Amino acid sequence: MFFERPDAGEQALLVHLHIKHGKLEEDYQEFELLAKSAGVEVLDTLTGSVNTPAPKYFIGSGKVEEIASAVRELEADVVLFNCALSPTQERNLEAALQCRVIDRTALILDIFAQRARTYEGKLQVELAQLQHLSTRLVKGWTHLERQKGGIGLRGPGETQLETDRRLVRHRIKSLQSRLEKVRVQRSQSRKAREKAETPSIALVGYTNAGKSTLFNWLTESNIFAEDLLFATLDPTLRKIKIPIYGPAVLVDTVGFIRNLPHHLVNAFRATLEETEKADLLLHIVDLASDHRDEDMAQVERVLSELDVENTPRLLVYNKIDLLDRTPRIDLDESGSPWRVWVSASAGQGRDELYKAISSLLSEDRLKCELTITPTMGQLRALLYERSAVMKETTGEDGSCKLTISIGKKDWQQLLQKSHQSEDLLDMDYR
């Protein structure tokens, strides 16, 4: 039978489900803010508890009737579920409730679509939407499916569902190809910065932690910054001058969130490469958040997927003005900064933050002289490939002396690739 999916609207009924050992109040606050960020009007919220998700509706039939009654009474256009629904569950719920049903992943994608401004951002959002849609293409209608034999029953040879899937696969490949070109362009830009010895500093953190506000504060920019989830989607780069150290590039990135599907992380790989290649990560934390520790743990989980465990990072406790705290730097056992207390909106702690950044960038960079013998050609080539050679002089014996400037992490990787030991250095780190 032909099945028309109801049009989505702006008046929403929220369904918040407590599953096993979740924290209902904290998750609900984030869910409500997600709905607000999507621009919908929340009519009411229904809560419930689910021990084991039901295959047909995810929830029990009694709860379905309760939601259907609320939809009719409130005349809701859409029902938002704070969980991930399977394609079958989503379709069954729409048939039972007679309105559009959107799960958490689709809601986040809708916010992404609203926030995308740049060419790259729009490509990434469309890719994420199509990858999500590809799992939602179900047998909703059959008017082109006549595949039987006999007069009057022969079909066109391809069902509409198969046609849709083929078109989606083709579009996904096209988007991935375009994003690969963007990735190459970003790589070239990073090489230019590396050649100019300009370090990259990436702002990472949970969504709505204040990254964009801090970015505007440090760079004197005016990018979009609001009390909304995913206010920033497209990466923004600005050059700043750090006292004592010198110039650096500051990168504002998309925020992280709990239960973000893995394919969404992959879709934004081109953007997240700025995080992967950064010389220093500033982990921005909303100090005033009631679930600060859980947010920090989620950010660390996403960073572990990006393989940046060895990248130096600095915790930045933001919004200290809300708790009446004063700016300060916390040092670890070795005397290096590991946490700074600031307030971007109130303009407190800029000097402390710059001091900590300068100290960490100086610690992480190796500037020294190195003697290269004729048998060490691979190491020399790798150093030039990384744009790490500042000066080269050649001796009478065929050896050459290089003055290099390179991150310590990159230096260790180069030593491993060229099978050399660290005692090659003519001078100590400085």
Secondary structure as the mmCIF struct_conf table of DSSP 4:
data_model
#
loop_
_struct_conf.conf_type_id
_struct_conf.id
_struct_conf.beg_label_comp_id
_struct_conf.beg_label_asym_id
_struct_conf.beg_label_seq_id
_struct_conf.end_label_comp_id
_struct_conf.end_label_asym_id
_struct_conf.end_label_seq_id
HELX_LH_PP_P HELX_LH_PP_P1 GLU A 4 ALA A 8
BEND BEND1 GLU A 10 GLU A 10
STRN STRN1 GLN A 11 ILE A 19
TURN_TY1_P TURN_TY1_P1 LYS A 20 HIS A 21
HELX_RH_AL_P HELX_RH_AL_P1 LEU A 24 SER A 37
TURN_TY1_P TURN_TY1_P2 ALA A 38 GLY A 39
HELX_LH_PP_P HELX_LH_PP_P2 VAL A 40 VAL A 40
STRN STRN2 GLU A 41 VAL A 50
BEND BEND2 ASN A 51 THR A 52
STRN STRN3 ALA A 54 ALA A 54
TURN_TY1_P TURN_TY1_P3 PRO A 55 TYR A 57
STRN STRN4 PHE A 58 PHE A 58
BEND BEND3 ILE A 59 ILE A 59
HELX_RH_AL_P HELX_RH_AL_P2 SER A 61 LEU A 74
TURN_TY1_P TURN_TY1_P4 GLU A 75 GLU A 75
BEND BEND4 ASP A 77 ASP A 77
STRN STRN5 VAL A 78 PHE A 81
BEND BEND5 ASN A 82 CYS A 83
HELX_LH_PP_P HELX_LH_PP_P3 ALA A 84 SER A 86
HELX_RH_AL_P HELX_RH_AL_P3 PRO A 87 LEU A 97
TURN_TY1_P TURN_TY1_P5 GLN A 98 GLN A 98
BEND BEND6 CYS A 99 CYS A 99
STRN STRN6 ARG A 100 ILE A 102
HELX_RH_AL_P HELX_RH_AL_P4 ARG A 104 ARG A 115
BEND BEND7 THR A 118 THR A 118
HELX_RH_AL_P HELX_RH_AL_P5 TYR A 119 LEU A 133
TURN_TY1_P TURN_TY1_P6 SER A 134 ARG A 136
TURN_TY1_P TURN_TY1_P7 HIS A 143 LEU A 144
BEND BEND8 GLY A 150 GLY A 150
TURN_TY1_P TURN_TY1_P8 ILE A 151 GLY A 152
BEND BEND9 GLY A 157 GLU A 158
HELX_RH_AL_P HELX_RH_AL_P6 GLN A 160 LYS A 195
TURN_TY1_P TURN_TY1_P9 ALA A 196 GLU A 197
STRN STRN7 SER A 200 GLY A 205
STRN STRN8 TYR A 206 TYR A 206
TURN_TY1_P TURN_TY1_P10 THR A 207 ASN A 208
BEND BEND10 ALA A 209 GLY A 210
HELX_RH_AL_P HELX_RH_AL_P7 LYS A 211 THR A 219
TURN_TY1_P TURN_TY1_P11 GLU A 220 GLU A 220
BEND BEND11 ASP A 227 LEU A 228
TURN_TY1_P TURN_TY1_P12 LEU A 229 PHE A 230
BEND BEND12 ASP A 234 ASP A 234
STRN STRN9 THR A 236 ILE A 242
TURN_TY1_P TURN_TY1_P13 PRO A 243 TYR A 245
STRN STRN10 GLY A 246 ASP A 252
HELX_LH_PP_P HELX_LH_PP_P4 VAL A 254 GLY A 255
STRN STRN11 PHE A 256 PHE A 256
TURN_TY1_P TURN_TY1_P14 ARG A 258 ASN A 259
HELX_RH_AL_P HELX_RH_AL_P8 HIS A 262 ALA A 267
TURN_TY1_P TURN_TY1_P15 PHE A 268 PHE A 268
HELX_RH_AL_P HELX_RH_AL_P9 ARG A 269 GLU A 276
TURN_TY1_P TURN_TY1_P16 LYS A 277 LYS A 277
BEND BEND13 ASP A 279 ASP A 279
STRN STRN12 LEU A 280 ASP A 286
TURN_TY1_P TURN_TY1_P17 LEU A 287 ALA A 288
TURN_TY1_P TURN_TY1_P18 ASP A 290 HIS A 291
HELX_RH_AL_P HELX_RH_AL_P10 ARG A 292 GLU A 305
TURN_TY1_P TURN_TY1_P19 LEU A 306 ASP A 307
TURN_TY1_P TURN_TY1_P20 GLU A 309 ASN A 310
BEND BEND14 THR A 311 THR A 311
STRN STRN13 ARG A 313 ASN A 318
HELX_RH_3T_P HELX_RH_3T_P1 ILE A 320 LEU A 323
TURN_TY1_P TURN_TY1_P21 ASP A 324 ASP A 324
STRN STRN14 ARG A 328 LEU A 331
TURN_TY1_P TURN_TY1_P22 GLU A 333 SER A 334
BEND BEND15 GLY A 335 GLY A 335
STRN STRN15 PRO A 337 TRP A 341
STRN STRN16 SER A 343 SER A 343
TURN_TY1_P TURN_TY1_P23 ALA A 344 GLY A 347
STRN STRN17 GLN A 348 GLN A 348
HELX_RH_AL_P HELX_RH_AL_P11 ARG A 350 ASP A 364
STRN STRN18 ARG A 365 ILE A 372
HELX_RH_3T_P HELX_RH_3T_P2 PRO A 374 MET A 376
HELX_RH_AL_P HELX_RH_AL_P12 GLY A 377 GLU A 385
TURN_TY1_P TURN_TY1_P24 ARG A 386 SER A 387
STRN STRN19 VAL A 389 THR A 394
TURN_TY1_P TURN_TY1_P25 GLU A 396 ASP A 397
BEND BEND16 GLY A 398 GLY A 398
STRN STRN20 CYS A 400 GLY A 407
HELX_RH_AL_P HELX_RH_AL_P13 LYS A 408 SER A 418
TURN_TY1_P TURN_TY1_P26 HIS A 419 HIS A 419
HELX_RH_3T_P HELX_RH_3T_P3 GLU A 422 LEU A 424
STRN STRN21 LEU A 425 LEU A 425
BEND BEND17 ASP A 426 MET A 427
#
